[in-house]
Amino acid sequence: MSIGLEQYTSVQASADGRKLVATISNPVAGLWTVPILDRVAEEHDVKPFTVPNVRVLAPRFGGSSLFYLSSLGTGDGLWRLREGQATEVWKGADGALLETPAVSPDGGRVAIVLRRNGKSQLHVLSSDGAELQPIAEGVVALGSSCWSPDGKWIVTGGSDTADPGLFKIPLEGGSPVRLVAGQALNPVWSPDGSMIVYAGTNEGSFAPLLAVRPDGTSVQLPKISVRRLGERVRFLPDGKSLIYMQGLLASQDF
């Protein structure tokens, strides 16, 4: 009935079935940059990051490209911005993307989650959209994923035939390796390859920020809680510091 960008938040039919009344939402999403300073950034420090799409969200850098989600009237697809040119890499009509794409360090491949046969499964897509390959078919992916700095592994939260956990998936063949048992979402691999941080089991609207070595050894972090939905943490390029988001949902601080 509709192929536009509107989102219907409620609908009701008349008793005779001849009329519908609906609440329509027209969401706006864009990209902004915040500098990392030796002081708290203020509003005048924040600048828009312009791309040619009307609705843009879930950005990830990889190589010389910026990848993000956007929609042309169906579900969100994957776009790539390189040298000022935006290209649609994956069409939302072929399978809407509900999670942030994970870009390989060289920008040549992108891990996306697609719904197939009733399960959310990881796929690796070439950066031009020409090749798509399912991986770790025994793992039902949940949340976003992340590549290892050497591009040989992808780490993701999800579940296998046993229980939920955090899984390290080899891209050169072999079975997934369970690093953590229990709920583990939205992992981020440090640039030096020594640590993976992730959100642990929900505690109401929040989840503890936890860490593990690539060999499964636990790492003690300061007590930090983040919102349980969405990606809330990133490493600085030197791998020695984290930036995370905290606060009320409508007003998250970095």
Beta strands, then each sheet from edge to edge (+ up, - down):
strand 1: 7-13
strand 2: 20-25
strand 3: 31-33
strand 4: 47-49
strand 5: 57-62
strand 6: 65-70
strand 7: 77-82
strand 8: 85-90
strand 9: 102-103
strand 10: 109-116
strand 11: 119-126
strand 12: 132-134
strand 13: 140-147
strand 14: 153-159
strand 15: 164-170
strand 16: 177-181
strand 17: 185-189
strand 18: 196-199
strand 19: 206-212
strand 20: 218-219
strand 21: 225-227
strand 22: 233-235
strand 23: 242-244
strand 24: 246-248
strand 25: 251-253
sheet 1: 1+ 2-
sheet 2: 3+ 4-
sheet 3: 5+ 6- 7+ 8-
sheet 4: 9+ 10- 11+ 12-
sheet 5: 13+ 14- 15+ 16-
sheet 6: 17+ 18- 19+ 20-
sheet 7: 17+ 18- 19+ 21-
sheet 8: 22+ 23-
sheet 9: 24+ 25-
end
